[in-house]
Amino acid sequence: MLVVVLCTLLSGCLHVRAAMTISGQDKVSGDVLVATETPDGKVPFELRPPADLADRVHVSPYKEGTRVGASLSFDDLSYDEVEKLASAMSPTDSRFSLKMYRTGSLVVFEGSADLTPLADTDSGIELKISAPGEITTTNGEESAGTVTWLLQPGEITQPQATFQFTTGSGLDWIGWALLVCGVAIVSAALVGALALRNHLRTRPGARL
């Protein structure tokens, strides 16, 4: 969930590991670790999620060696809630954006990250997204249902991926079309069989 963590720092050395998992019920869970190095060891930013998502978004402090920061995790957010979380933690003039939505049997992820303020820094930013089904298009690296992007400091990157799968709560419109078609064929066959049987019964000497 790149936008959530990158908007807090526009300069300096930044290290981010972010991973999201999309479930078969169109719910998103994930973990984000954002850290930097400061002379006084104090975290120069604060991650504060919206109050109405507080029961599913958790933030805890992080410190390892000279790096300090925050770890953020979230569970079972809808696509709209993921966007809401991202927007709430982004400034008005944010250099980052994120969008997730379903269209038919496709789930689309679109992002944009302007990392030009991080040019000439030893920053490292990794984003991963996993989902069931097939990865139909992406500009990231694919491996076993997961797409990974390594965003480069000093560049503008637009990660995108499209996953194809239906929700676990029901069939998509193609599935329903096939189901209705199958029912219609079976019904027609039954009507035809009954009509033929009735016709044979009315023939002289029939013994059905």
C-alpha positions as CSV (number, residue, x, y, z in Angstrom):
1,M,0.0,0.0,0.0
2,L,2.5,2.5,-1.3
3,V,0.6,5.7,-1.1
4,V,-0.1,5.3,2.7
5,V,3.5,5.3,3.6
6,L,5.3,7.3,1.0
7,C,3.3,10.5,1.4
8,T,4.8,11.0,4.9
9,L,8.3,11.5,3.6
10,L,9.2,13.5,0.5
11,S,13.0,13.7,1.1
12,G,15.7,11.8,2.9
13,C,16.5,8.1,3.0
14,L,13.4,6.0,3.0
15,H,13.0,2.2,3.3
16,V,9.6,0.7,2.6
17,R,8.2,-2.8,2.3
18,A,4.5,-3.1,1.5
19,A,2.4,-6.1,0.8
20,M,-1.3,-6.5,0.1
21,T,-3.4,-9.6,-0.4
22,I,-6.7,-9.6,-2.2
23,S,-9.1,-12.3,-1.1
24,G,-11.7,-14.2,-3.1
25,Q,-14.4,-12.1,-1.4
26,D,-12.9,-8.8,-2.6
27,K,-11.4,-7.9,0.7
28,V,-7.9,-6.5,1.1
29,S,-5.4,-7.2,3.9
30,G,-1.8,-6.1,4.2
31,D,1.3,-5.0,6.0
32,V,3.4,-1.9,5.5
33,L,6.8,-1.2,7.1
34,V,8.2,2.3,6.6
35,A,11.5,3.4,8.2
36,T,14.2,6.0,7.9
37,E,17.3,7.1,9.7
38,T,17.4,10.3,11.8
39,P,20.3,11.8,13.9
40,D,18.2,11.9,17.1
41,G,16.5,8.5,16.6
42,K,13.0,10.1,16.6
43,V,10.4,9.2,14.0
44,P,9.8,12.3,11.8
45,F,6.3,11.3,10.7
46,E,3.0,9.8,12.1
47,L,0.7,7.4,10.4
48,R,-2.9,8.1,11.6
49,P,-5.7,6.1,9.9
50,P,-9.3,7.3,9.8
51,A,-11.2,6.8,13.0
52,D,-13.9,4.7,11.3
53,L,-11.2,2.2,10.2
54,A,-9.5,2.0,13.5
55,D,-10.8,-1.5,14.3
56,R,-9.2,-2.9,11.2
57,V,-6.1,-0.7,10.8
58,H,-3.3,-0.9,13.4
59,V,-0.1,1.1,13.7
60,S,2.9,0.3,15.9
61,P,6.3,1.8,16.3
62,Y,9.3,0.2,14.6
63,K,13.0,0.4,15.5
64,E,15.9,-1.7,14.3
65,G,19.5,-0.5,14.7
66,T,19.6,3.1,13.4
67,R,16.3,2.9,11.6
68,V,13.1,4.1,13.1
69,G,9.6,4.2,11.7
70,A,6.2,2.5,11.9
71,S,4.6,-0.7,11.0
72,L,1.0,-0.6,9.7
73,S,-1.3,-3.5,9.2
74,F,-4.9,-3.7,8.0
75,D,-7.5,-6.5,7.6
76,D,-10.6,-7.1,5.4
77,L,-10.9,-3.6,3.8
78,S,-13.0,-3.1,0.8
79,Y,-11.5,-1.5,-2.3
80,D,-13.2,1.8,-1.5
81,E,-11.8,1.6,2.1
82,V,-8.3,1.0,0.8
83,E,-8.6,4.2,-1.3
84,K,-10.1,6.0,1.7
85,L,-7.2,5.0,3.9
86,A,-4.7,6.1,1.3
87,S,-6.5,9.4,0.7
88,A,-6.8,10.2,4.5
89,M,-3.0,9.7,4.9
90,S,-2.0,11.8,1.9
91,P,-1.6,15.5,1.7
92,T,-3.6,17.6,-0.7
93,D,-0.6,18.0,-3.0
94,S,0.4,14.4,-2.7
95,R,2.8,12.9,-5.2
96,F,1.2,9.5,-4.8
97,S,-2.2,7.9,-5.7
98,L,-3.8,4.5,-5.6
99,K,-7.0,3.1,-7.0
100,M,-8.5,-0.4,-6.8
101,Y,-11.8,-1.6,-8.3
102,R,-13.7,-4.5,-9.8
103,T,-15.1,-4.5,-13.4
104,G,-16.8,-7.8,-14.2
105,S,-14.4,-10.6,-13.5
106,L,-11.4,-8.3,-13.4
107,V,-9.9,-6.6,-10.3
108,V,-7.8,-3.6,-11.3
109,F,-4.9,-1.9,-9.4
110,E,-3.6,1.4,-10.5
111,G,-1.0,3.5,-8.7
112,S,1.3,6.4,-9.3
113,A,4.4,7.4,-7.3
114,D,6.6,10.4,-7.9
115,L,9.9,9.6,-6.2
116,T,11.9,12.5,-7.7
117,P,12.4,14.0,-4.2
118,L,14.3,10.9,-3.2
119,A,16.9,11.2,-6.0
120,D,20.4,10.6,-4.9
121,T,19.4,8.8,-1.7
122,D,19.9,5.2,-0.6
123,S,16.2,4.5,-0.5
124,G,14.6,1.2,-1.2
125,I,10.9,0.7,-1.9
126,E,9.2,-2.6,-2.6
127,L,5.5,-3.2,-3.2
128,K,3.8,-6.6,-3.5
129,I,0.2,-7.5,-4.4
130,S,-1.2,-11.1,-4.3
131,A,-4.6,-12.2,-5.5
132,P,-6.4,-15.4,-6.5
133,G,-6.9,-16.3,-10.2
134,E,-4.9,-15.1,-13.2
135,I,-2.7,-12.1,-13.6
136,T,-3.9,-10.8,-17.0
137,T,-1.7,-7.7,-17.3
138,T,1.0,-5.9,-15.2
139,N,4.1,-3.9,-15.5
140,G,5.6,-5.6,-12.4
141,E,7.4,-8.9,-11.9
142,E,5.1,-11.9,-11.7
143,S,5.7,-15.0,-9.5
144,A,3.1,-17.5,-8.3
145,G,0.2,-15.1,-8.2
146,T,2.1,-12.2,-6.8
147,V,3.2,-9.0,-8.6
148,T,6.3,-7.2,-7.2
149,W,7.5,-3.7,-8.0
150,L,10.8,-2.2,-7.0
151,L,10.4,1.6,-7.2
152,Q,13.4,3.6,-8.0
153,P,14.3,6.8,-6.2
154,G,14.3,9.8,-8.5
155,E,11.8,8.3,-10.9
156,I,8.0,8.5,-11.5
157,T,6.5,5.1,-11.5
158,Q,3.0,4.0,-12.3
159,P,2.5,0.4,-11.1
160,Q,-0.5,-1.4,-12.5
161,A,-1.9,-4.9,-12.5
162,T,-5.1,-6.7,-13.4
163,F,-6.3,-9.9,-11.8
164,Q,-9.1,-12.1,-13.2
165,F,-11.2,-14.0,-10.7
166,T,-14.8,-14.1,-9.5
167,T,-15.9,-13.5,-5.9
168,G,-16.6,-16.4,-3.7
169,S,-20.1,-15.2,-3.0
170,G,-21.4,-15.9,-6.5
171,L,-20.8,-16.2,-10.2
172,D,-19.9,-13.3,-12.5
173,W,-22.2,-12.4,-15.4
174,I,-20.5,-14.9,-17.7
175,G,-21.1,-17.7,-15.2
176,W,-24.7,-16.6,-14.9
177,A,-25.1,-16.5,-18.6
178,L,-23.7,-20.1,-19.0
179,L,-26.0,-21.3,-16.1
180,V,-29.1,-19.8,-17.7
181,C,-28.2,-21.2,-21.1
182,G,-27.7,-24.6,-19.6
183,V,-31.0,-24.5,-17.8
184,A,-32.7,-23.4,-21.0
185,I,-31.2,-26.3,-23.0
186,V,-32.2,-28.9,-20.3
187,S,-35.7,-27.5,-20.1
188,A,-36.1,-27.6,-23.9
189,A,-34.9,-31.2,-23.9
190,L,-37.4,-32.2,-21.2
191,V,-40.3,-30.5,-23.0
192,G,-39.3,-32.2,-26.3
193,A,-39.1,-35.6,-24.6
194,L,-42.5,-35.2,-22.9
195,A,-44.0,-34.1,-26.2
196,L,-42.6,-37.1,-28.0
197,R,-43.8,-39.4,-25.3
198,N,-47.3,-37.9,-25.5
199,H,-47.3,-38.3,-29.2
200,L,-46.3,-41.9,-29.1
201,R,-49.0,-42.6,-26.5
202,T,-51.7,-41.3,-28.9
203,R,-50.6,-43.6,-31.7
204,P,-52.8,-46.6,-32.4
205,G,-51.5,-49.7,-30.6
206,A,-49.1,-47.7,-28.4
207,R,-48.1,-49.4,-25.2
208,L,-46.2,-46.7,-23.3
